Amino acid sequence: MFWKKQTDGPINFLSQEEIWSRYLRFIGHWHRYNFGAFCITAKNSHTIIGEAGTAYFKRGINDQLDQYPEAFWRPSTDVRGQGYAAEAMLAILSWVDTQPSPKTVNAIIDQENTASIKVALNLGFQRYGSDTYKSSDVDLYRRSKQ
């Protein structure tokens, strides 16, 4: 999933409509594809501190991107840089590798988001192109089953 590097400032919470839409989207993914979103939780408190997973977003950027599901990770701002995204995605991709599909997973990352680029490369994603998405320069990454 595409997440632009967040700058300091007020936290933008989702509206009830946006929450409901995301909820239904991910129920549909699990029902149709047997994959979707996971909550990232803190081990000590079980507090939800982010989300990660794989999903079809069909952004229409190019056929290579839309052909496969995208990996996404989004830890909350107060825990970024603590390894939660990498740990969650390592577990998720290890599980994905045991499933019949998908065989390939993409990621789209803002070129300024160096932390997510590092996570992607450490997870075995390889950059295969760049494009523009919603006025931002993004790099496209791909990872095939290990």
C-alpha positions in Angstrom: 0.0 0.0 0.0 1.2 3.5 -0.7 1.9 5.6 2.3 3.6 8.9 2.0 6.2 9.8 4.6 4.3 11.6 7.3 5.6 14.8 8.5 5.2 16.3 12.0 1.8 17.8 12.6 -1.7 16.8 13.8 -2.8 13.2 13.4 -5.4 12.7 10.7 -7.9 10.2 12.0 -10.2 8.3 9.5 -13.9 9.2 9.4 -16.5 6.6 10.3 -17.2 6.2 6.5 -13.5 5.6 5.7 -13.2 3.0 8.6 -16.3 1.2 7.4 -15.1 1.1 3.7 -11.7 -0.2 4.7 -13.3 -2.8 7.0 -15.5 -4.1 4.2 -12.6 -4.1 1.7 -10.5 -6.3 3.9 -13.3 -8.7 4.7 -13.7 -9.1 0.9 -10.0 -9.8 0.5 -10.1 -12.5 3.1 -13.2 -14.0 1.7 -12.2 -13.9 -2.0 -8.4 -14.3 -1.9 -7.6 -15.8 1.6 -5.3 -12.9 2.4 -5.7 -9.3 3.5 -4.9 -7.0 6.4 -3.6 -7.9 9.8 -3.4 -5.7 12.9 0.1 -5.0 14.3 -0.2 -5.2 18.1 2.3 -4.4 20.8 3.4 -7.6 22.5 3.3 -6.2 26.1 -0.1 -4.4 25.9 -1.8 -6.0 22.9 -2.6 -2.4 21.8 -3.2 -2.0 18.1 -0.2 0.0 16.8 -0.6 -0.4 13.0 -1.7 -2.5 10.1 0.1 -4.7 7.5 -0.7 -7.3 5.0 -1.3 -7.9 1.3 -4.2 -6.7 -0.9 -5.2 -5.9 -4.4 -5.5 -2.1 -4.8 -5.8 -1.9 -8.6 -4.4 1.6 -8.7 -4.3 1.7 -12.5 -0.7 2.9 -12.6 0.4 0.0 -14.8 -0.5 -3.6 -15.5 2.6 -5.0 -13.8 1.5 -3.4 -10.5 -2.1 -4.3 -10.8 -1.4 -7.9 -11.8 -0.3 -8.9 -8.3 -1.4 -8.0 -4.7 0.6 -5.3 -2.9 2.3 -5.6 0.4 1.5 -2.8 2.8 2.6 -1.8 6.3 1.7 1.2 8.4 2.8 1.4 12.0 1.4 4.3 14.0 3.6 7.4 14.1 4.6 6.9 17.7 6.2 3.5 17.1 7.9 4.1 13.7 11.5 3.2 13.6 11.2 0.5 16.2 11.1 -2.5 13.8 7.4 -3.3 14.1 6.7 -3.0 10.3 9.7 -5.3 9.5 8.7 -7.9 12.1 5.1 -7.9 11.0 5.9 -8.1 7.3 8.5 -10.9 7.9 5.8 -13.0 9.6 3.1 -12.1 7.0 5.4 -12.9 4.0 6.6 -16.1 5.6 3.0 -17.1 5.9 2.2 -15.9 2.3 5.1 -18.1 1.1 3.3 -21.2 2.4 0.1 -20.4 0.5 -0.8 -21.5 -3.0 -1.1 -17.9 -4.1 0.0 -15.2 -4.5 3.3 -16.2 -6.0 4.4 -12.5 -6.4 3.8 -9.5 -4.2 4.4 -5.8 -5.2 5.0 -2.7 -3.1 4.7 0.9 -4.0 6.7 3.3 -1.9 7.2 7.1 -2.0 10.7 7.8 -3.0 11.2 10.0 0.1 10.1 7.2 2.5 13.6 5.8 3.1 12.5 3.8 6.2 9.9 1.8 4.1 12.4 1.4 1.3 14.8 -0.2 3.8 12.1 -2.5 5.1 11.2 -3.6 1.6 14.8 -4.3 0.6 15.4 -6.2 3.8 12.3 -8.3 3.1 13.6 -9.3 -0.4 11.7 -6.8 -2.5 13.6 -5.6 -5.6 12.9 -2.3 -7.3 11.6 -2.8 -10.8 10.5 0.7 -11.8 9.2 4.1 -10.8 6.1 6.1 -11.6 3.9 8.9 -10.3 1.0 8.2 -8.0 -1.3 11.0 -6.7 1.4 13.7 -7.6 4.1 11.8 -5.7 7.2 10.1 -7.2 7.1 6.4 -6.2 9.2 3.4 -6.7 7.7 0.0 -7.6 9.1 -3.1 -5.9 8.4 -6.8 -6.4 9.1 -10.0 -4.3 8.5 -13.5 -5.6 8.0 -16.5 -3.3 11.2 -17.5 -1.5 
